[in-house]
Amino acid sequence: MRSFMHETVLLNEAVEALVTDESGCYIDGTFGRGGHTRLVLSRLSEQAKVVGFDKDPQAIATGLELAAEDARFSIVHNSFAELQNEIERLGLSGKVSGILLDLGVSSPQLDQAERGFSFMKDGPLDMRMDTSRGVSAAEWLATAEVDDISWVLREYGEERFAKRMARAIVREREEQPILTTAHLARIVAEAHPAWEKHKHPATKAFQAIRIYINNELEDLKNVLEQAIEVLAINGRLVVISFHSLEDRMVKRFIRDREKGPVVPRHIPITQDQMEPPIKAVGKAVKASRDEVENNIRSRSAIMRTAVKLK
């Protein structure tokens, strides 16, 4: 297996926010290459436990190597959307001291042309985080309707020219299959009438298709709800987002749960029932200037932390 450099974003800030009990149980919902997990383990006692989740078979291979080195760690090959089921199976529900979610695509995934995430290097148009299952981007684009492609580009990429791009994709596939990242990037670029300075015209389209193919926003919605259930009292949820749609979802989730339940007037309810289940911890954190200079992919990162109250 080839080795790829991966710089973990907001490494110290995330671990500092996450770890409050050195003997606790922690979950890294997006193990990747284990940057956050290794630092978490270095802060914990021998009695502690860390469970990693990842969809990516390459990440799972790295996780299995770490599990062989450190008995406190185990890895689960599954989406964090299955968090509650997996944690219940392990008998840890309600005993978790912290959950970390580092969203989006990892540097190794972006840098490997054969994964199909980036238009910077030509490769097969795949985009699946879990290459062992699901439909690739090429397979989806081969059959999707214009309206469906347009909806994905608009909703997940916030792309102004979504309909125009979708029509161009469907016209092109009638002439020849769209099988590579370079091919798709060229179609989208030619359909884009207003190129932004310092930004490739295919950026939003690739991002949108990747989010759709991997069900990223739906998985995030599901895991946020489940996190409250599996956390122990005073357990922390730490989420690092790289996309405005993700960050908006996390921000609203924390804000809405901080308000507590919405109860119709005149319905008798105890004070305990009115208390919110979680509250925000501090303000949103962004990468420092030094980190952005050293790792340009950290420039859009936003970290939010919440603690479970009851």
C-alpha positions as CSV (number, residue, x, y, z in Angstrom):
1,M,0.0,0.0,0.0
2,R,1.4,3.4,-0.9
3,S,2.0,5.9,1.8
4,F,0.3,9.4,1.7
5,M,1.0,12.4,3.8
6,H,-2.0,13.5,5.8
7,E,-1.9,16.5,8.0
8,T,-4.6,16.3,10.7
9,V,-6.6,19.6,10.9
10,L,-7.1,21.3,14.3
11,L,-5.3,18.4,15.9
12,N,-4.5,19.8,19.3
13,E,-7.6,22.0,19.5
14,A,-9.9,19.0,18.9
15,V,-8.2,16.7,21.3
16,E,-8.1,19.4,24.0
17,A,-11.8,20.0,23.6
18,L,-12.6,16.2,23.5
19,V,-10.7,14.6,26.3
20,T,-12.0,15.3,29.8
21,D,-11.5,11.9,31.5
22,E,-8.3,10.1,31.0
23,S,-9.9,6.8,31.9
24,G,-12.9,7.4,29.6
25,C,-14.3,5.8,26.4
26,Y,-13.9,7.9,23.2
27,I,-15.1,7.6,19.7
28,D,-13.4,8.8,16.6
29,G,-16.2,8.7,14.1
30,T,-13.9,9.5,11.2
31,F,-10.6,7.6,11.8
32,G,-8.9,8.4,8.5
33,R,-5.2,7.8,9.1
34,G,-5.6,8.1,12.9
35,G,-4.1,11.5,13.6
36,H,-6.6,12.5,16.1
37,T,-6.9,9.0,17.6
38,R,-3.2,8.7,18.3
39,L,-3.1,12.0,20.1
40,V,-6.2,11.0,22.1
41,L,-4.6,7.7,23.1
42,S,-1.5,9.6,24.3
43,R,-3.7,11.5,26.7
44,L,-5.4,8.4,28.2
45,S,-4.7,5.9,30.9
46,E,-4.4,2.1,30.4
47,Q,-8.0,1.7,31.5
48,A,-9.4,3.9,28.7
49,K,-10.9,2.8,25.4
50,V,-11.1,4.4,21.9
51,V,-13.3,3.1,19.1
52,G,-12.7,4.3,15.6
53,F,-15.2,4.3,12.7
54,D,-14.5,4.7,9.0
55,K,-16.0,3.7,5.6
56,D,-12.7,3.6,3.8
57,P,-11.0,0.2,3.5
58,Q,-7.6,1.8,3.4
59,A,-8.4,3.7,6.7
60,I,-9.6,0.3,8.2
61,A,-6.3,-1.3,7.3
62,T,-4.4,1.5,9.1
63,G,-6.8,1.1,12.0
64,L,-6.2,-2.6,12.3
65,E,-2.5,-1.9,12.5
66,L,-3.0,0.5,15.3
67,A,-5.4,-1.9,17.1
68,A,-2.6,-4.5,17.0
69,E,-0.2,-2.1,18.6
70,D,-2.6,-0.7,21.2
71,A,-5.2,-2.9,23.0
72,R,-7.2,0.2,24.0
73,F,-8.2,0.8,20.4
74,S,-10.6,-1.0,18.1
75,I,-11.9,-0.1,14.6
76,V,-15.3,-0.5,13.0
77,H,-15.8,-0.7,9.3
78,N,-19.0,1.3,9.0
79,S,-20.4,4.8,8.6
80,F,-20.8,6.8,11.8
81,A,-24.5,6.9,10.9
82,E,-24.5,3.4,12.5
83,L,-22.9,4.8,15.7
84,Q,-25.7,3.9,18.1
85,N,-26.2,0.4,16.9
86,E,-22.4,-0.3,17.0
87,I,-21.9,1.2,20.4
88,E,-24.9,-0.6,21.8
89,R,-23.4,-3.9,20.4
90,L,-20.2,-3.1,22.3
91,G,-22.1,-2.4,25.5
92,L,-20.9,1.2,25.7
93,S,-24.1,3.2,25.2
94,G,-24.4,6.0,27.8
95,K,-20.7,5.4,28.8
96,V,-19.0,7.5,26.1
97,S,-16.9,10.4,27.3
98,G,-16.4,12.0,23.9
99,I,-17.2,11.8,20.2
100,L,-15.1,13.4,17.5
101,L,-16.3,13.9,13.9
102,D,-13.8,15.3,11.4
103,L,-16.0,15.6,8.4
104,G,-15.3,15.6,4.7
105,V,-12.7,13.9,2.6
106,S,-9.2,13.1,3.8
107,S,-6.0,14.2,2.1
108,P,-5.0,10.6,1.1
109,Q,-8.4,10.3,-0.6
110,L,-8.0,13.6,-2.5
111,D,-4.4,12.8,-3.4
112,Q,-5.0,9.4,-4.9
113,A,-6.1,9.8,-8.5
114,E,-7.7,6.4,-8.6
115,R,-10.2,7.4,-5.9
116,G,-11.8,9.9,-8.2
117,F,-12.4,12.7,-5.7
118,S,-10.3,15.4,-7.3
119,F,-10.2,17.0,-10.8
120,M,-6.6,18.0,-10.2
121,K,-5.4,14.5,-11.2
122,D,-7.1,12.4,-13.9
123,G,-8.5,9.1,-12.7
124,P,-11.5,6.9,-12.6
125,L,-14.7,8.8,-11.7
126,D,-15.4,6.9,-8.4
127,M,-15.8,9.2,-5.4
128,R,-16.9,6.4,-3.0
129,M,-15.4,6.6,0.5
130,D,-16.2,2.9,0.8
131,T,-15.0,1.3,-2.4
132,S,-16.4,-2.1,-1.3
133,R,-20.1,-1.0,-1.8
134,G,-22.4,1.5,-3.3
135,V,-22.7,3.2,-6.7
136,S,-19.8,5.2,-8.1
137,A,-20.1,8.7,-9.4
138,A,-19.6,7.4,-13.0
139,E,-22.4,4.9,-12.6
140,W,-24.8,7.5,-11.1
141,L,-24.1,10.1,-13.8
142,A,-24.6,7.4,-16.5
143,T,-28.3,7.1,-15.7
144,A,-29.5,10.1,-13.5
145,E,-32.1,12.4,-14.9
146,V,-31.2,16.1,-15.7
147,D,-33.4,17.3,-12.8
148,D,-31.8,14.9,-10.4
149,I,-28.2,16.0,-11.3
150,S,-29.3,19.6,-11.2
151,W,-30.8,19.2,-7.8
152,V,-27.6,17.6,-6.4
153,L,-25.4,20.4,-7.9
154,R,-27.6,23.1,-6.5
155,E,-28.4,21.7,-3.1
156,Y,-25.1,20.2,-2.2
157,G,-22.7,22.4,-4.2
158,E,-24.7,25.6,-4.0
159,E,-23.9,25.9,-7.7
160,R,-25.7,28.7,-9.6
161,F,-25.4,27.0,-12.9
162,A,-26.6,23.6,-11.9
163,K,-29.2,23.1,-14.6
164,R,-26.8,24.2,-17.3
165,M,-24.1,21.8,-16.1
166,A,-26.6,18.9,-15.7
167,R,-27.8,19.3,-19.3
168,A,-24.2,19.4,-20.5
169,I,-23.5,16.2,-18.6
170,V,-26.5,14.4,-20.1
171,R,-25.7,15.6,-23.7
172,E,-22.1,14.4,-23.3
173,R,-23.0,10.9,-22.0
174,E,-25.2,10.4,-25.1
175,E,-22.0,10.7,-27.2
176,Q,-19.7,8.8,-24.9
177,P,-19.5,7.5,-21.3
178,I,-18.2,9.9,-18.6
179,L,-15.7,7.7,-16.9
180,T,-12.9,9.9,-15.7
181,T,-12.4,13.0,-13.4
182,A,-10.8,15.0,-16.2
183,H,-13.7,14.3,-18.6
184,L,-16.3,15.4,-16.0
185,A,-14.2,18.5,-15.1
186,R,-14.0,19.5,-18.7
187,I,-17.7,19.2,-19.3
188,V,-18.5,21.2,-16.2
189,A,-15.9,23.9,-16.9
190,E,-17.2,24.4,-20.5
191,A,-20.8,24.7,-19.1
192,H,-19.8,27.3,-16.5
193,P,-20.3,30.8,-17.9
194,A,-18.6,32.8,-15.1
195,W,-15.3,31.4,-13.9
196,E,-14.3,32.7,-10.5
197,K,-10.8,34.0,-9.9
198,H,-8.5,31.4,-8.2
199,K,-11.3,28.8,-8.2
200,H,-11.7,25.9,-10.7
201,P,-15.2,26.0,-12.2
202,A,-15.7,22.3,-11.3
203,T,-15.0,22.7,-7.6
204,K,-18.6,23.0,-6.5
205,A,-19.9,20.3,-8.8
206,F,-17.3,17.7,-7.7
207,Q,-18.0,18.5,-4.0
208,A,-21.8,18.2,-4.6
209,I,-21.5,14.8,-6.4
210,R,-19.1,13.5,-3.7
211,I,-21.5,14.5,-0.9
212,Y,-24.4,12.8,-2.7
213,I,-22.6,9.6,-3.6
214,N,-21.5,9.1,0.1
215,N,-24.8,10.3,1.7
216,E,-22.7,12.7,3.8
217,L,-25.3,15.1,5.0
218,E,-27.9,12.5,5.8
219,D,-25.3,10.5,7.7
220,L,-24.3,13.7,9.6
221,K,-27.9,14.4,10.5
222,N,-28.3,10.8,11.8
223,V,-25.1,10.8,13.9
224,L,-25.9,14.1,15.6
225,E,-29.1,12.7,16.9
226,Q,-27.5,9.4,18.0
227,A,-24.6,11.2,19.7
228,I,-26.8,12.5,22.5
229,E,-28.0,8.9,23.2
230,V,-24.6,7.3,23.5
231,L,-22.7,10.0,25.4
232,A,-22.4,9.9,29.2
233,I,-23.5,12.9,31.2
234,N,-20.8,15.6,30.7
235,G,-19.6,13.8,27.6
236,R,-18.5,15.9,24.7
237,L,-19.3,16.1,21.0
238,V,-16.6,17.8,18.9
239,V,-17.3,18.3,15.2
240,I,-14.9,19.7,12.5
241,S,-16.7,20.8,9.3
242,F,-15.2,21.9,6.0
243,H,-18.4,22.8,4.1
244,S,-20.9,25.5,4.9
245,L,-23.8,23.0,4.7
246,E,-22.2,20.7,7.2
247,D,-21.3,23.5,9.6
248,R,-24.8,25.0,9.3
249,M,-26.3,21.6,10.2
250,V,-24.1,21.3,13.3
251,K,-24.6,24.8,14.4
252,R,-28.4,24.5,14.2
253,F,-28.4,21.1,15.9
254,I,-26.6,22.5,18.9
255,R,-28.6,25.7,19.0
256,D,-32.0,23.9,18.8
257,R,-31.0,21.4,21.5
258,E,-29.8,24.2,23.7
259,K,-33.3,25.7,23.7
260,G,-34.8,22.5,25.2
261,P,-38.1,20.9,24.1
262,V,-40.8,23.0,22.6
263,V,-43.9,22.5,24.8
264,P,-47.4,23.8,24.1
265,R,-48.7,26.3,26.6
266,H,-50.8,25.0,29.5
267,I,-49.3,21.5,29.4
268,P,-47.9,20.6,32.9
269,I,-44.2,19.8,32.8
270,T,-41.5,19.6,35.4
271,Q,-38.4,21.8,35.4
272,D,-36.2,18.8,34.8
273,Q,-38.1,18.0,31.6
274,M,-37.6,21.6,30.4
275,E,-33.8,21.5,30.7
276,P,-31.9,21.2,27.4
277,P,-30.0,17.9,26.7
278,I,-26.8,19.7,25.6
279,K,-25.1,23.1,25.5
280,A,-22.4,24.6,23.4
281,V,-18.9,24.8,24.9
282,G,-17.1,28.0,23.9
283,K,-17.2,29.6,20.5
284,A,-16.5,28.1,17.0
285,V,-12.8,27.5,16.5
286,K,-10.9,28.0,13.2
287,A,-7.4,27.0,12.1
288,S,-4.7,29.4,13.1
289,R,-2.9,31.5,10.5
290,D,0.2,29.2,10.9
291,E,-1.8,26.1,10.4
292,V,-3.4,27.5,7.2
293,E,0.0,28.5,5.9
294,N,1.3,25.0,6.5
295,N,-1.9,23.2,5.3
296,I,-4.1,25.1,2.9
297,R,-6.9,22.5,3.3
298,S,-7.4,23.7,6.9
299,R,-8.6,27.2,5.8
300,S,-12.3,26.3,5.7
301,A,-12.3,24.2,8.9
302,I,-14.7,25.1,11.7
303,M,-14.8,23.2,15.0
304,R,-17.8,23.3,17.3
305,T,-18.1,21.6,20.7
306,A,-21.1,20.6,22.9
307,V,-21.5,18.9,26.2
308,K,-24.3,16.5,27.3
309,L,-26.2,17.8,30.3
310,K,-28.7,15.1,31.0
